Amino acid sequence: MGDIDKATVTKAYARWAPVYDLVFGRVFEQGRKSSIAAAERIGGRILEVGVGTGISLPDYSRKNRLVGIDISEPMLRKAKERVAQFNLTNVEALSVMDVSHLGFPDNSFDVVVAQYVITAVPDPEAALAEFARVLKPGGEMILVNHISAESGPRRAFELGFAPIARRLGWRPEFEWARLQRWIDSRPDMRVIDRTPMPPLGHFSMIRFGKAARA
């Protein structure tokens, strides 16, 4: 199985920055809207990991406080333009940051949202551990992520698409078992639900809950 590295991802998203909204805006729309709705059931201070061009930011309620991070500075330039365009005064900060080394104290956020991120980082487990660290007890971590099919036509398509996906900065093989192993190692975390997302069920929204303090 091939893998990806930080340099590959950074270069890929720098290339995508000018056209990302046009190419992926509609494709990923349902996943974005679903994750925002899930996040707002908790509300409060929300960290959006992989905020990209900030396409999600105007859709959050202004009563929530938002922080966005991304590995791509060109993407964040677009996000900052969007914040200014829509006067999003509820956006506290937009920062270039490595998801495996978040520059926030423990228990900083009520919700962590990571849309289409985990398959585009070199060390998914390290990223998940950081998301859990900065999440407050009783909070939720919401992922929208590609989950590999185990068999059938979708599996064959994913394997054929794999070399292209890696050049785009994505990890094409990411099975549910990998997330399950991580959650099994974390007594403080639990799976709340897992919902298929378009297009064609290639993605899932997964909600994790962090145990409240005793």
C-alpha positions in Angstrom: 0.0 0.0 0.0 1.4 3.4 -1.0 1.2 6.4 1.3 1.4 10.1 1.2 3.6 12.7 2.8 3.2 16.3 4.0 5.1 17.8 1.1 2.8 16.0 -1.4 -0.3 17.2 0.3 0.9 20.8 0.6 1.8 21.0 -3.0 -1.4 19.4 -4.1 -3.6 21.8 -2.2 -1.6 24.8 -3.3 -2.5 23.7 -6.9 -6.1 23.2 -6.0 -6.6 26.5 -4.1 -7.6 28.7 -7.1 -10.3 26.2 -8.4 -11.2 24.2 -5.3 -14.6 25.8 -4.7 -15.6 25.4 -8.4 -14.4 21.8 -8.7 -15.4 20.4 -5.3 -18.0 22.8 -3.9 -21.1 20.9 -5.2 -19.6 17.4 -4.9 -18.9 17.8 -1.1 -21.9 20.1 -0.3 -24.0 17.5 1.5 -21.1 16.4 3.6 -20.3 20.0 4.6 -24.0 20.8 5.4 -24.4 17.6 7.4 -21.3 18.1 9.5 -22.2 21.7 10.2 -25.7 20.7 11.4 -24.2 18.0 13.6 -21.7 20.5 15.0 -24.4 23.0 15.8 -26.3 20.5 17.9 -23.5 21.0 20.3 -22.4 24.6 19.4 -20.0 26.8 21.3 -16.4 27.0 20.2 -15.8 25.0 17.0 -12.5 24.0 15.5 -12.7 23.3 11.7 -9.6 21.3 10.7 -8.7 21.5 7.0 -10.8 24.7 6.7 -9.4 25.1 3.2 -10.9 28.1 1.3 -13.4 28.6 4.2 -16.3 27.5 2.1 -18.1 26.2 5.2 -17.6 29.2 7.4 -20.6 31.4 6.2 -23.0 28.5 6.8 -22.4 28.3 10.6 -24.6 30.2 12.9 -23.0 33.5 14.0 -23.6 32.5 17.7 -20.8 29.9 17.3 -17.2 30.9 17.6 -15.0 29.4 14.9 -11.3 28.7 14.5 -10.0 27.3 11.2 -6.7 25.6 10.5 -5.1 24.2 7.3 -1.7 23.1 6.0 -2.1 25.1 2.9 -1.3 28.9 3.1 -2.8 29.5 -0.4 -6.1 27.9 0.7 -6.1 30.0 3.9 -5.6 33.2 1.8 -8.9 32.4 0.1 -10.5 31.7 3.5 -9.4 35.1 4.9 -10.9 36.8 1.8 -14.2 35.0 2.5 -14.2 36.0 6.1 -13.8 39.7 5.0 -16.4 39.4 2.2 -19.1 38.1 4.6 -17.9 40.0 7.6 -17.7 36.8 9.7 -17.0 38.4 13.0 -17.5 35.0 14.7 -14.3 33.6 13.1 -11.6 34.0 15.9 -8.6 32.8 13.9 -7.4 31.2 10.7 -4.0 29.6 10.9 -1.5 27.4 9.0 -1.0 24.4 11.3 0.0 20.7 11.1 -2.9 18.5 12.3 -0.5 16.2 14.1 0.8 19.0 16.2 -2.1 21.4 17.1 -1.1 24.6 18.8 -4.0 24.7 21.2 -4.3 23.8 24.9 -6.1 20.6 26.0 -9.9 20.9 26.1 -10.1 24.0 24.0 -13.1 23.3 21.8 -16.7 22.1 22.2 -16.6 20.5 18.7 -13.9 19.5 16.3 -15.0 19.2 12.6 -12.6 17.6 10.1 -14.1 17.3 6.6 -12.2 15.3 4.0 -9.0 15.5 6.1 -8.0 12.2 7.6 -7.3 10.6 4.2 -5.0 13.5 3.3 -2.6 13.4 6.3 0.5 11.3 6.7 -0.4 10.0 10.2 -4.2 9.8 10.7 -3.9 8.3 14.2 -1.7 11.2 15.4 -4.2 13.6 13.9 -7.1 11.9 15.6 -5.2 11.9 18.9 -4.7 15.7 18.6 -8.4 16.2 17.8 -9.3 14.3 20.9 -6.8 16.2 23.0 -8.1 19.7 22.2 -11.8 18.5 22.5 -13.5 19.3 25.8 -15.0 16.5 27.8 -18.6 15.9 26.6 -17.7 17.4 23.2 -18.0 15.8 19.8 -15.5 15.1 17.0 -17.2 15.0 13.6 -15.4 13.5 10.6 -16.6 13.4 7.0 -14.3 11.0 5.4 -13.8 8.5 2.6 -14.2 4.9 3.9 -13.0 2.2 1.5 -15.4 -0.4 0.3 -14.4 -3.9 1.3 -15.5 -5.6 -2.0 -17.6 -5.1 -5.2 -17.5 -2.5 -8.0 -16.7 0.4 -5.7 -13.7 -1.4 -4.3 -12.5 -2.1 -7.9 -13.0 1.6 -8.8 -11.1 2.8 -5.7 -8.1 0.5 -6.5 -7.9 1.7 -10.1 -8.2 5.4 -9.0 -5.5 5.0 -6.3 -2.4 6.3 -8.2 -4.3 9.4 -9.3 -5.7 10.0 -5.8 -2.2 10.0 -4.3 -1.1 12.6 -6.8 -4.0 14.7 -5.7 -2.9 14.4 -2.1 -5.5 11.8 -1.0 -5.0 8.4 0.5 -7.4 6.1 -1.5 -7.3 3.1 0.9 -8.8 3.9 4.3 -10.9 1.1 5.8 -13.3 1.4 8.7 -11.1 -1.1 10.6 -8.4 1.5 10.9 -10.8 3.9 12.7 -12.2 1.1 14.8 -8.7 0.2 16.0 -8.1 3.8 17.0 -11.4 4.0 18.9 -10.8 0.7 20.6 -7.6 2.1 22.0 -9.3 5.2 23.4 -11.5 4.5 26.5 -12.4 8.2 26.6 -13.9 8.2 23.1 -16.9 6.4 21.6 -18.6 6.2 18.2 -22.0 8.0 18.3 -23.1 7.2 14.7 -21.9 6.7 11.1 -23.9 8.0 8.2 -23.2 7.4 4.5 -22.7 10.6 2.4 -22.9 11.3 -1.3 -21.6 11.0 -3.9 -22.6 7.3 -4.1 -21.8 6.5 -0.5 -18.1 7.0 -1.0 -18.0 9.1 2.1 -19.3 8.8 5.7 -20.0 11.2 8.4 -18.8 9.8 11.7 -19.5 11.3 15.0 -17.3 10.6 18.0 -18.1 11.6 21.6 -15.5 12.4 24.3 -16.5 11.1 27.7 -17.6 13.8 30.2 -15.5 14.2 33.4 -16.8 12.0 36.2 
